[in-house]
Each structure stands twice: as C-alpha cells, then as structure tokens.
C-alpha cells in the first residue's frame, strides 16, 4: 500500500508529462503568431512545448508548476546520489545513531 501511494504521489508531483511530438513541437514563427494559445496549451496539458528554429530545438516552454516539480525532483536525485556516495565511502552512520541525534535535537 505504501509503495503504491508513494509511486502515485511521486508521479503526480514530480514527473513532468512527456512531450507529444505531434502536438508539442512548434516552429518559432508559429509560436510568435500564437503565443497565448500555446501558453494555454502548456497550462492545460502540463506538457512542455519545444520551440524550433531552422528545424532545431532552441527553447522549451513549460508550465510553472511542472517546472518547479522538475527542480524538486532534480534536488531529490542529487541528494540521493550524494547520500549513496557518502555511504559507499564509509561516511554513513547507523540507524540507531541517526535516531539518537534526531531525538537529542528535538529535546534541545
């Protein structure tokens, strides 16, 4: 039950919707002429919009909430990587010691 709840929460709040290549790729010239409609599309679908120039991707327009969630996800992954590295280098502490440290800080 906990794994399903975690997975649902994780996907809902941290995973950005994938780009739909048929709908979410627009040349800069079309983007300029329909900026408000593309902003509305990104806001409603929660999918980023890839803007191209001369056939190459040059920018991404993303929903603010989705972008913030992506940043949180990146921070979490960086923290996990740092923690794994520290443990692999022998710089971790036991659960008992960690719990003791937390309990002392709560009582202080």
C-alpha positions as a Markdown table, in Angstrom:
| # | Residue | x | y | z |
|---|---|---|---|---|
| 1 | Unk | 0.0 | 0.0 | 0.0 |
| 2 | Unk | 2.8 | 2.5 | 0.9 |
| 3 | Unk | 4.7 | 1.8 | -2.3 |
| 4 | Unk | 1.6 | 2.5 | -4.4 |
| 5 | Unk | 0.8 | 5.7 | -2.6 |
| 6 | Unk | 4.5 | 6.8 | -2.9 |
| 7 | Unk | 4.6 | 5.9 | -6.6 |
| 8 | Unk | 1.3 | 7.8 | -7.3 |
| 9 | Unk | 2.5 | 10.8 | -5.3 |
| 10 | Unk | 5.9 | 10.7 | -7.0 |
| 11 | Unk | 4.4 | 10.6 | -10.5 |
| 12 | Unk | 1.8 | 13.3 | -9.7 |
| 13 | Unk | 4.1 | 15.8 | -8.2 |
| 14 | Unk | 7.5 | 15.1 | -9.6 |
| 15 | Unk | 7.3 | 13.7 | -13.1 |
| 16 | Unk | 6.8 | 16.1 | -15.9 |
| 17 | Unk | 4.5 | 15.0 | -18.7 |
| 18 | Unk | 6.3 | 13.8 | -21.8 |
| 19 | Unk | 6.3 | 15.8 | -25.0 |
| 20 | Unk | 3.8 | 14.7 | -27.6 |
| 21 | Unk | 5.8 | 15.1 | -30.8 |
| 22 | Unk | 2.7 | 15.7 | -33.0 |
| 23 | Unk | 1.3 | 18.5 | -30.8 |
| 24 | Unk | 4.1 | 19.9 | -28.7 |
| 25 | Unk | 6.8 | 20.9 | -31.3 |
| 26 | Unk | 6.3 | 24.3 | -33.0 |
| 27 | Unk | 8.5 | 26.5 | -35.2 |
| 28 | Unk | 9.4 | 29.9 | -33.7 |
| 29 | Unk | 7.4 | 31.7 | -36.4 |
| 30 | Unk | 4.2 | 29.8 | -35.5 |
| 31 | Unk | 4.9 | 30.3 | -31.8 |
| 32 | Unk | 5.2 | 34.1 | -32.3 |
| 33 | Unk | 1.9 | 34.3 | -34.0 |
| 34 | Unk | 0.0 | 32.2 | -31.4 |
| 35 | Unk | 1.8 | 32.8 | -28.1 |
| 36 | Unk | -1.3 | 33.0 | -25.9 |
| 37 | Unk | -2.8 | 29.8 | -27.4 |
| 38 | Unk | 0.5 | 27.9 | -26.8 |
| 39 | Unk | 0.7 | 29.1 | -23.2 |
| 40 | Unk | -2.9 | 27.9 | -22.7 |
| 41 | Unk | -2.0 | 24.5 | -24.3 |
| 42 | Unk | 1.0 | 24.1 | -21.9 |
| 43 | Unk | -1.0 | 25.2 | -18.9 |
| 44 | Unk | -3.9 | 22.8 | -19.7 |
| 45 | Unk | -1.9 | 19.7 | -20.8 |
| 46 | Unk | 1.0 | 20.2 | -18.4 |
| 47 | Unk | 3.3 | 19.1 | -21.2 |
| 48 | Unk | 6.3 | 21.3 | -22.3 |
| 49 | Unk | 6.4 | 22.8 | -25.7 |
| 50 | Unk | 9.5 | 22.5 | -27.8 |
| 51 | Unk | 10.2 | 25.6 | -29.9 |
| 52 | Unk | 12.3 | 25.1 | -33.0 |
| 53 | Unk | 14.3 | 27.5 | -35.3 |
| 54 | Unk | 15.6 | 26.3 | -38.6 |
| 55 | Unk | 14.5 | 22.8 | -37.7 |
| 56 | Unk | 16.4 | 22.6 | -34.5 |
| 57 | Unk | 15.2 | 22.8 | -30.9 |
| 58 | Unk | 16.1 | 26.2 | -29.3 |
| 59 | Unk | 13.7 | 26.6 | -26.3 |
| 60 | Unk | 11.2 | 24.9 | -24.1 |
| 61 | Unk | 8.1 | 26.5 | -22.7 |
| 62 | Unk | 6.9 | 24.7 | -19.6 |
| 63 | Unk | 4.1 | 25.1 | -17.1 |
| 64 | Unk | 5.5 | 26.8 | -13.9 |
| 65 | Unk | 4.2 | 24.2 | -11.6 |
| 66 | Unk | 5.6 | 21.4 | -13.7 |
| 67 | Unk | 9.0 | 23.2 | -13.9 |
| 68 | Unk | 9.1 | 23.7 | -10.1 |
| 69 | Unk | 8.3 | 19.9 | -9.7 |
| 70 | Unk | 11.1 | 19.1 | -12.1 |
| 71 | Unk | 13.5 | 21.2 | -10.0 |
| 72 | Unk | 12.4 | 19.4 | -6.8 |
| 73 | Unk | 12.9 | 16.1 | -8.5 |
| 74 | Unk | 16.4 | 17.1 | -9.5 |
| 75 | Unk | 17.3 | 18.2 | -6.0 |
| 76 | Unk | 16.0 | 14.9 | -4.6 |
| 77 | Unk | 18.0 | 12.9 | -7.0 |
| 78 | Unk | 21.1 | 15.0 | -6.3 |
| 79 | Unk | 20.6 | 14.4 | -2.5 |
| 80 | Unk | 20.2 | 10.7 | -3.0 |
| 81 | Unk | 23.3 | 10.5 | -5.2 |
| 82 | Unk | 25.3 | 12.4 | -2.5 |
| 83 | Unk | 24.0 | 10.1 | 0.2 |
| 84 | Unk | 24.9 | 7.0 | -1.7 |
| 85 | Unk | 28.3 | 8.3 | -2.4 |
| 86 | Unk | 28.9 | 9.1 | 1.3 |
| 87 | Unk | 27.7 | 5.6 | 2.3 |
| 88 | Unk | 29.9 | 3.9 | -0.3 |
| 89 | Unk | 32.9 | 5.9 | 1.1 |
| 90 | Unk | 32.1 | 4.7 | 4.6 |
| 91 | Unk | 30.9 | 8.1 | 5.9 |
| 92 | Unk | 27.4 | 6.8 | 6.8 |
| 93 | Unk | 26.0 | 6.3 | 10.3 |
| 94 | Unk | 23.8 | 3.6 | 11.8 |
| 95 | Unk | 20.1 | 4.0 | 12.1 |
| 96 | Unk | 20.4 | 3.9 | 15.9 |
| 97 | Unk | 23.0 | 6.8 | 15.9 |
| 98 | Unk | 20.8 | 8.8 | 13.4 |
| 99 | Unk | 17.7 | 8.3 | 15.6 |
| 100 | Unk | 19.7 | 9.3 | 18.7 |
| 101 | Unk | 20.9 | 12.5 | 17.0 |
| 102 | Unk | 17.4 | 13.4 | 15.9 |
| 103 | Unk | 15.9 | 12.8 | 19.4 |
| 104 | Unk | 18.6 | 14.9 | 21.0 |
| 105 | Unk | 17.9 | 17.8 | 18.6 |
| 106 | Unk | 14.1 | 17.6 | 19.3 |
| 107 | Unk | 14.6 | 17.6 | 23.1 |
| 108 | Unk | 17.0 | 20.5 | 22.9 |
